[in-house]
Structures are given as C-alpha cells and as structure tokens.
C-alpha cells in the first residue's frame, strides 16, 4: 500500500549556499582550477559556495578517510546555511561512508537537494530509498563551470528550483559528446543523438509513453548495495510506488555487454524490478561488446520478456549531456522516432 509521500527539498533560490562535498573522489591540485571556474559560475548565478575541507585533495581514489567523508555529509546535512550539496564528481568507493552516516537524522532533518552522478548515485540511491527524500541524478559541480551550458545540461537549475507540487518537462538532446574532453569548459556535442526503443528497428515509426516513480543510478556502483541495509528496494516500492509503479533509469561506466547483462540479471533476481512500468538506459561509457554479444543483446536477455518499454541511448550518465532525473518524482516518458521527453511531477 502506498501510504507515504516523497519529501521534496525547498526550491533552490538565489542567495542560497551550495555545499561542495567530496564523499568519493576529491580534486587533485593540478585540476583545482576547475573548482575556481565552477565557483565563479555559481556566484555569477547568485549562489554562495561552501567547500569541503577535503575537496582539493585526492589520494587512492578518495578525498579523505571514510570517517572524514561521512562526517562531512552529516555536517553539511545538518548545516542550515547549506541548501544543496553538489559534489565535484564521482569516484570509486562512496559505499564506505554509508555505514557511518547518521541515517536517523537524515530521515528527520529538513531535506535538501543532493545532485550528482556516477559514484554519487550510490548515495543518492540509498538516501531516497532509506529516507524517502527526493534526490537529483544529474550533472556534477565540475561540469557546471561553463556559463554557456547546452540546453539539456542547463535545465539542472530549473529542476532544483521546481516547487513541491510542481512539474517540469525536459527534452532529449540533438547531439552528444563522443569523447571525454575534461580540458574543455563546456561539452563538445559533436554527434547526432537518437533515443532508441528495444525491439524496434532503427528508423522505424515507433512511439510509446509510460509513467511511474523514478529510481535508478549507475549500475556499476548501486548494484554493490544488493543484500545490504542500504538498498531497501522492496520496502521502498511498497511504501512509495505501489500505486504508480516505477521507471528505472540506469547507466553504466567501464562495463562490457556481459557485465551489463549480469548486473541486470542480479537486480531482477533481487526483486528490484517488481512493478516496473519501463526502463531508460543511458549511452554506455567505456563499453565493449563481449564477443558477438552486444548492448542490445544484454538488454534483451535481461528484460526482453518483461513486456514493458525499454529505451536506450537516452541522455543519461557519463556520455554528456544528461537530463536531471529526480529519484522519487512521478515521471512520464514520451518517445517518438528517436526523440523523447521526461515530465516530472513533484508529488
């Protein structure tokens, strides 16, 4: 029975302070100029910036010890001067801080926006599942250093400024960036973008709509939470999604086709896809086929018999640009002939 409501943070407003925490990787000295550029742009938009004391350090893939990183998230969450938390980027080992977070406090503190992707989705996923608080899977702080964002990325601020009870619609990109080029302050969108529907030939006249509560993240990292207390998916589905079902949005980094199939198989066997109404998959990054077994083979093998729409090559994840997906929001997806839109209602 759906007997609880998602908690939505207050809309982000000029004059608010953004806390730049580093719960996974930090930013080494040689790249600290990225942080200066992002700070300048946030201040140009009217926001204050409070940096983590560990932000400008990185060793062994992390900004500091797991104790430091957890304490930082606890402190930023309690600090009434901070209205949103946006880490610089992802990393590898965010899961280490989960047992050290004050989850009872996070359930009762006034909710605030947390936004990011990659390993940051490990926290976003657990945060929404455990506390029922909406979180934003979207671009990271470092990628906001340009004051000329593309039309898809630029919607991050519109999403975080949406009121509880409001709604917002985002549309698919016309082009995406084919290679990671961190030296550029803005994305080099050089390749035509086309969403695709599993089971429909490319170029076919196809259209589909589906709706449900959004949940998802980076498969490489959120699947490590299966079997732990930090992924109470079954309880979440029962408490928040029983009436509307779910839309799972997922992306991958450094996984081949075989890895993707194995991870989806495990998620399905764990019961994560109960009540699903549709799937959205981002363009896979760091990807390779497994022999003659490819990406669509992986999706078909894992999900092809579920009789729900499966969209892929969506604007999501490590190959920019990406839409901002709000965990917990009621989503409605409309797809037609390679183009798509995502409407989110904050209810």
N, C-alpha and C positions, 0 to 999 in steps of 0.2 A: 504493500500500500504506500502510495506517495503521500507522506504526511509531514514533510518538512520543506522549507523554502531555501533556495540558494541565498547566501549572504553576498551582497554586492558592495564593493567599496564605494566611497563617495567619489564623484567625478573629479578627475584631476583638473586643477584650475591654476591660472597664472598666479604667481606668488607662492605656490606650494613648493615644498622641497622634495627632491628626488634623492633617495639614498642609493649610492652606487656601492653595493656589497660585492664581495668576491667569494661566494660559497663553494666554488670549484676552482678554476684556474684564475690566477691573477695576471697582471700585465707587466712583463719584464721591462727593465729600464729602457731598452732600445726602442720600445713601442709606446713609451709614455706620452709621446706627442699625440697619439690617437685620443688619449684621455683629455688632453688640453683642448683638442678640437671639439670633442663631444661636449665638454663643459661649456665652451664658448657658445655652442649652438643651443644648449639647454637654457643658458642665461639669456640668449637672444630671444627665446620663446617665452621668457618671463619666469622661469623656474629657478629656484635655488638648488644647489648641489652639495650634498654631504658625502664625502668619500670615506670608505672603509680605511682603517689604518694599514690594512694588508693588501689593498688594491694594487699598489705599484710594485709588487714582489711576485715572483713565481719560481718555484723550485720543485722538482719531482712531480710536476703536473698540477701542483696546488699552490694557492696563495699563502697558506699558513697551515698550522696543525688543525686537525678536525675539531679540537676543542675551541680554538680561536674562531674558526669559521662558524661553528654552531652558536657560540656566544654572540657573534656579530649579528646573525639573523635574529636571535632572541632580542638583542638590544634594539636593532632597527625596528622590529615589530612593535616594541613597547614605546618607542620614542614618539610622542605626539607631534613633534616638529616635522616628522617624515611622513609624507602621504603616499609615496610609491617607492618600490625597490626595483631597480633595473641593473642587474649585473653586467659586467663588461662583455662577457661571452660565456661559453660553456666550459668544457673541460672533460675530466675523466672520472673523478671519484667523489662526486657530491654525496653519494649514498652514505659515506662515512659519517656525515653530520646528522642523519635522520634520527638515530637513537639518542642523540644529545640535545635535540630541540625540545622546548617546553610546549608540548602539544596541548596540554590543558589550557595554558594561557592563550595559545593561538586560536583555540576554539571560542574564546570569550572576548579577546581584545577587539577593538573596532577594526574591521577588515580594511586592508589597504592593498592597492594593486601591486602585484609582483609580475614582471614581464621578462621573458627571455625564451630561449630555445636550446636545442642540443642537450647538454647535461643539466641545464637549468630546468628542463622539463621533468627531471627526476623529482625535484622539489615541488614544482607546480602540480604535478600529478598527485603526489602524496598529500599536499596541502588541501587541494579541493576534495579529495576522497575522504580525508580524516575530519576536516573542519566544516565542509560544506560551503567553503568560501570560493567565489569565482577567482580565477587567475588567468593571465593572458599569455598565451603561447605566440610570441611574435619576435620582431627584430630585437637585437641586443643593443646595448649602450654604445659600443664602438661603431656600429653601423649607422648610428644617428648623428655622426659627426659632420655630415654634409648639410648645408642649408638649402640644397636643391634636391630633395628626395624625389624618387619616382612616385607616380600616382598611387601605386599599391602600398609601398612602404609608408608613405606619408599618412596613411589612414590610422596609424597606431595611435595618434593623439586624439583622433575623433572617437575611436573605440574607448579609450580610457576616460574620455570626457562625456560618455553616454550615461544618462541618469538611470537609476533603478526604475524599472517600468518602461524605459525607452527601448528603442530598437535602432539598428544601424545595418546598412547593406554595403557589402564590398564586392567588387567585380574582379574577374580574372585579368591577368596581365596580357599585354600584347607581345612582350618579349621577355626573355630571361637571360641571365648571365651564364655563359657556357664554361667559364673558368674562374676559379677563385683568385681575385686580384686585390689583396688587402691594402696594397700601396695606394689604391685609388680612394678618394674620399667619398665617392658615390659609385653606385653599381654601374657596370658596363653591360647594359642589356642588349646583347648582340644577336640573339637567336629567337626566331618566332616561337611563341608559346601556344600550345594547344592542349587543353584538358582532353582526356580520353576516357571512354567507358569500356570496362572489361566485357568482352564478348561481342563488341560492335566493331566491325572493320573500320580502319581509319578512313575518314572522309564520308562515312555513312551518315544518312539523315537520321540522327538519333536525338532524343530528348528524354529527360527524366527529372522528377522532383522528389525529394524526400525530406523528412524532418525528424528531429529528436534532440535530446540534450547532448551538447558537445563534450567529448572527453578524448584525451589522447596525448601524444608526445613523440619523443624519439625512441624508436623500438630498441636501439642499441642499449639504452640506459634504463628505461622504465621496466623492461622485462626482468631485470635483475631483482626487482621487488616482488616477483611472484613467490608466494609462500612465506612472505614476511608480514609483520604487522603494518607495514607502510603502504600496502595496496589492498585495502578492504573493498574491493570492487563489488563483491556480491551485496554487501550491506549498503553501499552507495547506490547501486542500481535499485534496490528495494525501497530506499528512503526517498530518493530524489527523482528517479527515472521510470517508475513503474507505469505511469500513465502515458508518457510520451515516447518511451524507448530512447535509444542513443544513436548518435552519429559518432563513429570512431574516426578520428583523423590521425594519421600516422606517417612518419618519415624515417629515413634511415641514413646512416653515415658509416662508411667503411664496411658495409655488409654486401656479400655477393648474393646471387639468387638463392642458393641453397640456404644461406643464413636467414634470409628473409622468410623463406618457407618454414624453417624450423622454429623461428620466433613466433610466427603467426599460429603455427600448429600448437605451440605451448600455450599461447594466450587463449586460444579457443578451448583447449582441454581444461584450462583453469577456470572456465566459465565466464571469461570476461566479455564474450560477445552475446550473452543472453539478452534478448530483446532488442538487438541491433536493427536499425532501420536502413543503414547504409554506411559505406566506408569512403574515405577520401585519403589518397596516398600522395605524398609529395614526390618530386623528382628525386630518385635515389642518388646520393652523393658517394664518391669513392667506390663506385659499383663495378662489378664484373659478372658476366654470365658464369654458370657452373657447368662447364662442358656445353652441351646443347640445351641446357635447362636455363631459361631466361626469366626476366622480371615478371612478365605476364604469366608464365608457367607457374611461378611461385604463388601469385595471387589466385590463379585458377585452382591450383592444387589445394590451397588452404581454405578458400572461401567460395569457390565456384558453385557449390551445391547449396548455398545458403539462401538463394532466391531473393537477394537484396541488391540494390545498385552498388557497384564498386567503381569509383572514379580514380584515375591515376594521372600522374604528371601534373598534379594540382600545384598551385603556388603555395608551397609549404616547405619549410625546413632549410637545409644547408645550401640549396641552389636558389639564389635570390631571383626575384623578390618574393616575399611571402605575405599572405594575408595574416591578420591578427585573429587568432581563434581564442574564444573565451571559454575555458572549462566551466561547465555548469550552465551556460546560456542555452536557451532554446533556439536551435538553428534550423533554418530552412534552406536547402540547397536546390538551385535550379540549374540544369545543364542542357545545353543545346548546341550540337555541331561544333564542339571544340571550345566553346565559351561557357563560363559559368558565373554564378553569383552565390554569395553566402549572406543571408539575412540572419541577424542575431537579435533576439528579444531578451532583455534583462529581466526576466520574470521567474 
